C-alpha cells in the first residue's frame, strides 16, 4: 500500500508541465544511492529483506520530496504550508544524511574488500534500519498533508496579489530624485531634450545618430530595446512610469503602450493585450492573425512600448519566443523603442540592443527625504530630534531602496515613541512582520523563481554575514561538498559549479565588489541578504562572539566561525551538540593546541560534516581525527607559513567521499600507498603540486626522484605538466611511466 501511494505521487508529479525534465534532474542526483541499493543484496532473513525494502522506499521517495519542496515554495506565503515545508526540509536533509552514510559503507566495502560486506559494515547498516523507516513514514505523512495545499498545475506563476498589475500611470504623487536617470534615459530613447530652438527634424536626426552609436545589437534596423535592470524594489517600474509621463517623450512618440508581463511570457497573450491597448479589436486568437494586425497597426507609427517586469521565461527555447514576439514590431517607424524592466542582467543582455541601464538605490540625501515622508506621513511637520537620529540610522541600513523605505516607514509611523523606533533599528529586517507587497516578499519572488538546484546553492550563502567579501571558488567548493551540483557528461564538476555561480550573479544575487581590480571578489546586497536569512530559516548561522553560541539553531547545517582574537576557542567544543552540521568555515588561523582538540571532539559527533576549512599558525602533522568525518568531501587547510610534512596522513585515505583537498603552504615529501583509494578526488592542491582529475601540474627545481616518489601513488589521468628550470630528459619519462 505504501509503495503504491509513493508511486501515485511520483506519477502525479511527473505529469505536470516541465516535470519530466525536473524529475530527470532530480533522479540523476541520486545515482549513488541507487547504486547502493543495487549493491546491497539481502540475505535470506527477514531483517535483511525489510531493510532492503525500506531503503528502496526512501531512495525513491527522495525525488518526490524534492519536487514537493519546490512546489511548496510557491505557496510558502501560507502559514500552514510554510510550517510543513520547514518540517519536510528537515526530513529531506536527514534522509540525505542517512543515505550518504550508507553509501560511504558501500564505497568502503568495494574499495577495501572488493565488494564484500564485513561484519562491521553489516552492523552499521542495521543500526540505521529504524531511522530509515522513521524518515520514510515522516515523509509520507508530511507530503500527504501538503498535497492539498500546494500548487498542482505545471505552470507555476506568481500569485496576482503578490505581483499586482502595473500601468503607465504612477502610483506615487511625488517622485524623489531620479532627475539624472530620467534625463539619461530620455536621451537613450532618442528624444530631443529641447525642440523649440531648432527644427524638430534636425534635432531628432542628431539624437538618433547619437543613439545609434550606443547600439550593439546584431542590426540597427527596426525597433530598438532598452533594458532597465536592478534588484526588486529599487524603482524600475516607477522610473519607467516617469518616462511615459514626460511631456518630451509624449510629443516625440506617436503612441505609448504598456504591458505588465510578469513571469508569464506568452506570445499570444501579450500580442493580444498589445492590440487591445492600441484600440484594435481582436476577432481571432490565432497568433498569425494577431501579428498580422499588429504589424499593420505599428507600420505608420513611431511607438514606445514598455514591457514591465520581465523574468527569465523570456529566454525559453533559446530566446525564440522573444524573437517571435518582436517580429511584427519591427514594422514600426524608425526611432520606435521598447523599454524592458527586469531583475535579470542575463535577460537584459539577451533582449537589449542598447547597453542595459543598471538602476541603483537613491542617493543618501534624496533617500532621507523620501524615508522621512514615509515615516512621518506629513509635510513640513517638526520632527523630534531623537527620532531623526534613529531614523537616519535606519535609513542607512536600507541602501537607498524606495520599497524598503515604504516598508519600514509604515512600521515606524504607527508609533512615534523612541522605544519603538529603537526596537525597529535593533531588529534585522527579516525579523519584522511584513505585508505581501513589502520589500522582503518582493525580493523573495526572485528566490522562489529559481530552479531547485540554485535555491539550495543560494540559501547556503546565508552562512556568510552581511558585507562579507568572498570569491567564487569558496562558494563553489561548499556547493560541491554538499552534492548540490549535478554532473553533466564529461564537463568538470567544478566548471558546472561556476556556471551555477554565474547564473546567480546574472540574477543580481551576487554583486562585484566596487573598486575590485581583479574582478574576482563578490558581496551580497544587504537587502538580498535579509531575504536570504528569511528563506534559509535555521539552516545557516554565523558565530562572532560567545553570545552567538547560545543562539545556534538546533538543526543548523552550515556554520561560519568569524570570531575575534579575544574569543575563547574552547567554546567551540559546544558545537558538538549540533549533530546535523554539514559545513564549518573557520576564518582565522589558530595554533594546534587550540584547534586540534576541538576537531577531535567534533569528529566523534559531527558525522555528517562535508566541508571543513580551517587554518593553523604552527603545525607539524595534520590532525588524524579528520579521518573520522566519513562524509567529508572538501578539506581546506591554510598555514601561515610553509610547512614540510613527511607524508600525507595515511588515515585520510579512508575518506572515500573526499573530492577536494587544499593545503595552502603545505609540502608533502611522500604520499601513502593507499592514496589511490581516494576514488572521488577531483582536486589535490598543495604547494608546488596541483593534481586534478584530468591534469596534474608540478613545479620542480629538477629533483625528479622526489617528483616520481610523490606521483607514483596517484591515479594520473590526462595531462602531466611540469615546470622546471631545465629541459626534461627522456629517461625521466621512462622512470615515471615505470612507476605508474
ChimeraX attribute file (.defattr): number of C-alpha atoms within 10 A of each C-alpha:
attribute: neighborCount
match mode: 1-to-1
recipient: residues
	/A:1	6
	/A:2	11
	/A:3	13
	/A:4	9
	/A:5	12
	/A:6	18
	/A:7	16
	/A:8	12
	/A:9	18
	/A:10	19
	/A:11	13
	/A:12	13
	/A:13	23
	/A:14	19
	/A:15	13
	/A:16	15
	/A:17	13
	/A:18	12
	/A:19	15
	/A:20	14
	/A:21	11
	/A:22	19
	/A:23	18
	/A:24	12
	/A:25	16
	/A:26	20
	/A:27	18
	/A:28	15
	/A:29	18
	/A:30	19
	/A:31	12
	/A:32	16
	/A:33	22
	/A:34	18
	/A:35	12
	/A:36	22
	/A:37	19
	/A:38	11
	/A:39	15
	/A:40	17
	/A:41	12
	/A:42	14
	/A:43	10
	/A:44	8
	/A:45	8
	/A:46	10
	/A:47	12
	/A:48	18
	/A:49	13
	/A:50	14
	/A:51	20
	/A:52	18
	/A:53	15
	/A:54	21
	/A:55	22
	/A:56	17
	/A:57	19
	/A:58	26
	/A:59	23
	/A:60	19
	/A:61	22
	/A:62	22
	/A:63	23
	/A:64	26
	/A:65	23
	/A:66	19
	/A:67	19
	/A:68	24
	/A:69	22
	/A:70	20
	/A:71	23
	/A:72	23
	/A:73	21
	/A:74	20
	/A:75	19
	/A:76	20
	/A:77	13
	/A:78	13
	/A:79	10
	/A:80	13
	/A:81	21
	/A:82	17
	/A:83	11
	/A:84	18
	/A:85	23
	/A:86	17
	/A:87	14
	/A:88	23
	/A:89	17
	/A:90	17
	/A:91	21
	/A:92	22
	/A:93	15
	/A:94	18
	/A:95	22
	/A:96	20
	/A:97	18
	/A:98	18
	/A:99	21
	/A:100	19
	/A:101	18
	/A:102	20
	/A:103	23
	/A:104	21
	/A:105	21
	/A:106	24
	/A:107	22
	/A:108	23
	/A:109	16
	/A:110	14
	/A:111	17
	/A:112	11
	/A:113	11
	/A:114	10
	/A:115	14
	/A:116	15
	/A:117	18
	/A:118	13
	/A:119	9
	/A:120	9
	/A:121	17
	/A:122	12
	/A:123	11
	/A:124	14
	/A:125	18
	/A:126	14
	/A:127	11
	/A:128	15
	/A:129	18
	/A:130	12
	/A:131	15
	/A:132	21
	/A:133	17
	/A:134	14
	/A:135	19
	/A:136	22
	/A:137	15
	/A:138	15
	/A:139	22
	/A:140	20
	/A:141	12
	/A:142	17
	/A:143	20
	/A:144	13
	/A:145	13
	/A:146	21
	/A:147	15
	/A:148	10
	/A:149	15
	/A:150	19
	/A:151	17
	/A:152	16
	/A:153	12
	/A:154	14
	/A:155	11
	/A:156	15
	/A:157	15
	/A:158	17
	/A:159	10
	/A:160	9
	/A:161	9
	/A:162	15
	/A:163	17
	/A:164	12
	/A:165	13
	/A:166	18
	/A:167	17
	/A:168	20
	/A:169	13
	/A:170	17
	/A:171	11
	/A:172	9
	/A:173	5
	/A:174	8
	/A:175	13
	/A:176	15
	/A:177	15
	/A:178	18
	/A:179	12
	/A:180	8
	/A:181	15
	/A:182	16
	/A:183	13
	/A:184	12
	/A:185	19
	/A:186	17
	/A:187	17
	/A:188	22
	/A:189	25
	/A:190	24
	/A:191	24
	/A:192	22
	/A:193	14
	/A:194	11
	/A:195	16
	/A:196	9
	/A:197	7
	/A:198	9
	/A:199	9
	/A:200	14
	/A:201	10
	/A:202	12
	/A:203	19
	/A:204	19
	/A:205	15
	/A:206	13
	/A:207	18
	/A:208	19
	/A:209	12
	/A:210	14
	/A:211	18
	/A:212	16
	/A:213	10
	/A:214	12
	/A:215	18
	/A:216	12
	/A:217	16
	/A:218	7
	/A:219	10
	/A:220	13
	/A:221	12
	/A:222	17
	/A:223	24
	/A:224	25
	/A:225	23
	/A:226	23
	/A:227	30
	/A:228	27
	/A:229	26
	/A:230	21
	/A:231	25
	/A:232	26
	/A:233	24
	/A:234	22
	/A:235	22
	/A:236	23
	/A:237	24
	/A:238	21
	/A:239	20
	/A:240	24
	/A:241	21
	/A:242	18
	/A:243	22
	/A:244	22
	/A:245	14
	/A:246	12
	/A:247	10
	/A:248	16
	/A:249	22
	/A:250	16
	/A:251	11
	/A:252	20
	/A:253	19
	/A:254	15
	/A:255	16
	/A:256	19
	/A:257	18
	/A:258	22
	/A:259	20
	/A:260	21
	/A:261	21
	/A:262	21
	/A:263	17
	/A:264	18
	/A:265	19
	/A:266	14
	/A:267	18
	/A:268	17
	/A:269	14
	/A:270	17
	/A:271	21
	/A:272	20
	/A:273	17
	/A:274	18
	/A:275	19
	/A:276	12
	/A:277	14
	/A:278	14
	/A:279	9
	/A:280	14
	/A:281	12
	/A:282	14
	/A:283	8
	/A:284	10
	/A:285	12
	/A:286	12
	/A:287	16
	/A:288	12
	/A:289	12
	/A:290	21
	/A:291	22
	/A:292	12
	/A:293	17
	/A:294	22
	/A:295	16
	/A:296	14
	/A:297	18
	/A:298	21
	/A:299	16
	/A:300	13
	/A:301	17
	/A:302	19
	/A:303	24
	/A:304	26
	/A:305	21
	/A:306	27
	/A:307	21
	/A:308	25
	/A:309	23
	/A:310	21
	/A:311	22
	/A:312	21
	/A:313	17
	/A:314	23
	/A:315	17
	/A:316	11
	/A:317	9
	/A:318	10
	/A:319	15
	/A:320	12
	/A:321	16
	/A:322	19
	/A:323	14
	/A:324	14
	/A:325	18
	/A:326	18
	/A:327	14
	/A:328	23
	/A:329	24
	/A:330	17
	/A:331	21
	/A:332	22
	/A:333	18
	/A:334	18
	/A:335	24
	/A:336	25
	/A:337	25
	/A:338	23
	/A:339	21
	/A:340	27
	/A:341	27
	/A:342	26
	/A:343	27
	/A:344	25
	/A:345	22
	/A:346	20
	/A:347	24
	/A:348	27
	/A:349	15
	/A:350	15
	/A:351	22
	/A:352	21
	/A:353	22
	/A:354	21
	/A:355	17
	/A:356	19
	/A:357	20
	/A:358	15
	/A:359	16
	/A:360	16
	/A:361	17
	/A:362	19
	/A:363	14
	/A:364	14
	/A:365	11
	/A:366	13
	/A:367	23
	/A:368	21
	/A:369	12
	/A:370	22
	/A:371	28
	/A:372	21
	/A:373	18
	/A:374	20
	/A:375	21
	/A:376	18
	/A:377	13
	/A:378	10
	/A:379	8
	/A:380	7
	/A:381	9
	/A:382	8
	/A:383	11
	/A:384	11
	/A:385	9
	/A:386	11
	/A:387	17
	/A:388	14
	/A:389	10
	/A:390	15
	/A:391	23
	/A:392	16
	/A:393	13
	/A:394	22
	/A:395	22
	/A:396	12
	/A:397	15
	/A:398	19
	/A:399	20
	/A:400	23
	/A:401	24
	/A:402	22
	/A:403	20
	/A:404	24
	/A:405	26
	/A:406	20
	/A:407	23
	/A:408	25
	/A:409	22
	/A:410	17
	/A:411	19
	/A:412	22
	/A:413	17
	/A:414	11
	/A:415	13
	/A:416	15
	/A:417	13
	/A:418	16
	/A:419	11
	/A:420	14
	/A:421	21
	/A:422	16
	/A:423	10
	/A:424	19
	/A:425	19
	/A:426	9
	/A:427	12
	/A:428	12
	/A:429	24
	/A:430	19
	/A:431	11
	/A:432	13
	/A:433	11
	/A:434	16
	/A:435	12
	/A:436	13
	/A:437	16
	/A:438	19
	/A:439	27
	/A:440	27
	/A:441	19
	/A:442	20
	/A:443	20
	/A:444	17
	/A:445	17
	/A:446	19
	/A:447	23
	/A:448	20
	/A:449	20
	/A:450	17
	/A:451	11
	/A:452	21
	/A:453	15
	/A:454	18
	/A:455	18
	/A:456	16
	/A:457	23
	/A:458	22
	/A:459	20
	/A:460	24
	/A:461	19
	/A:462	27
	/A:463	24
	/A:464	23
	/A:465	19
	/A:466	15
	/A:467	13
	/A:468	12
	/A:469	14
	/A:470	16
	/A:471	13
	/A:472	15
	/A:473	14
	/A:474	13
	/A:475	18
	/A:476	23
	/A:477	20
	/A:478	26
	/A:479	24
	/A:480	23
	/A:481	24
	/A:482	22
	/A:483	15
	/A:484	19
	/A:485	23
	/A:486	16
	/A:487	17
	/A:488	11
	/A:489	7
	/A:490	6
	/A:491	9
	/A:492	14
	/A:493	17
	/A:494	18
	/A:495	14
	/A:496	17
	/A:497	24
	/A:498	17
	/A:499	14
	/A:500	20
	/A:501	21
	/A:502	16
	/A:503	18
	/A:504	21
	/A:505	18
	/A:506	18
	/A:507	23
	/A:508	22
	/A:509	22
	/A:510	21
	/A:511	16
	/A:512	17
	/A:513	16
	/A:514	10
	/A:515	8
	/A:516	10
	/A:517	8
	/A:518	6
	/A:519	11
	/A:520	12
	/A:521	18
	/A:522	19
	/A:523	20
	/A:524	25
	/A:525	18
	/A:526	16
	/A:527	23
	/A:528	22
	/A:529	24
	/A:530	21
	/A:531	24
	/A:532	25
	/A:533	24
	/A:534	18
	/A:535	21
	/A:536	19
	/A:537	16
	/A:538	17
	/A:539	24
	/A:540	24
	/A:541	25
	/A:542	20
	/A:543	20
	/A:544	15
	/A:545	16
	/A:546	14
	/A:547	9
	/A:548	11
	/A:549	16
	/A:550	10
	/A:551	11
	/A:552	18
	/A:553	14
	/A:554	13
	/A:555	17
	/A:556	18
	/A:557	22
	/A:558	25
	/A:559	24
	/A:560	20
	/A:561	19
	/A:562	17
	/A:563	17
	/A:564	12
	/A:565	10
	/A:566	7
	/A:567	13
	/A:568	12
	/A:569	15
	/A:570	11
	/A:571	12
	/A:572	19
	/A:573	15
	/A:574	13
	/A:575	17
	/A:576	17
	/A:577	12
	/A:578	17
	/A:579	17
	/A:580	22
	/A:581	24
	/A:582	24
	/A:583	27
	/A:584	19
	/A:585	21
	/A:586	17
	/A:587	15
	/A:588	15
	/A:589	17
	/A:590	20
	/A:591	13
	/A:592	18
	/A:593	11
	/A:594	14
	/A:595	20
	/A:596	19
	/A:597	15
	/A:598	19
	/A:599	20
	/A:600	17
	/A:601	17
	/A:602	24
	/A:603	19
	/A:604	13
	/A:605	18
	/A:606	23
	/A:607	19
	/A:608	23
	/A:609	27
	/A:610	25
	/A:611	26
	/A:612	22
	/A:613	19
	/A:614	19
	/A:615	22
	/A:616	20
	/A:617	13
	/A:618	16
	/A:619	19
	/A:620	10
	/A:621	14
	/A:622	17
	/A:623	17
	/A:624	14
	/A:625	17
	/A:626	21
	/A:627	19
	/A:628	20
	/A:629	24
	/A:630	24
	/A:631	25
	/A:632	25
	/A:633	25
	/A:634	25
	/A:635	20
	/A:636	18
	/A:637	18
	/A:638	19
	/A:639	19
	/A:640	15
	/A:641	13
	/A:642	13
	/A:643	16
	/A:644	15
	/A:645	16
	/A:646	12
	/A:647	15
	/A:648	18
	/A:649	19
	/A:650	14
	/A:651	16
	/A:652	23
	/A:653	19
	/A:654	22
	/A:655	25
	/A:656	24
	/A:657	23
	/A:658	26
	/A:659	22
	/A:660	22
	/A:661	19
	/A:662	18
	/A:663	18
	/A:664	18
	/A:665	17
	/A:666	23
	/A:667	18
	/A:668	18
	/A:669	14
	/A:670	19
	/A:671	20
	/A:672	17
	/A:673	12
	/A:674	14
	/A:675	21
	/A:676	17
	/A:677	20
	/A:678	19
	/A:679	17
	/A:680	16
	/A:681	22
	/A:682	19
	/A:683	20
	/A:684	18
	/A:685	20
	/A:686	18
	/A:687	17
	/A:688	14
	/A:689	20
	/A:690	16
	/A:691	23
	/A:692	22
	/A:693	17
	/A:694	14
	/A:695	15
	/A:696	20
	/A:697	16
	/A:698	18
	/A:699	15
	/A:700	16
	/A:701	11
	/A:702	15
	/A:703	9
	/A:704	16
	/A:705	11
	/A:706	12
	/A:707	19
	/A:708	19
	/A:709	14
	/A:710	17
	/A:711	19
	/A:712	20
	/A:713	18
	/A:714	17
	/A:715	17
	/A:716	17
	/A:717	12
	/A:718	10
	/A:719	12
	/A:720	13
	/A:721	13
	/A:722	16
	/A:723	14
	/A:724	14
	/A:725	10
	/A:726	9
	/A:727	9
	/A:728	13
	/A:729	8
	/A:730	8
	/A:731	9
	/A:732	13
	/A:733	13
	/A:734	10
	/A:735	13
	/A:736	16
	/A:737	11
	/A:738	10
	/A:739	12
	/A:740	12
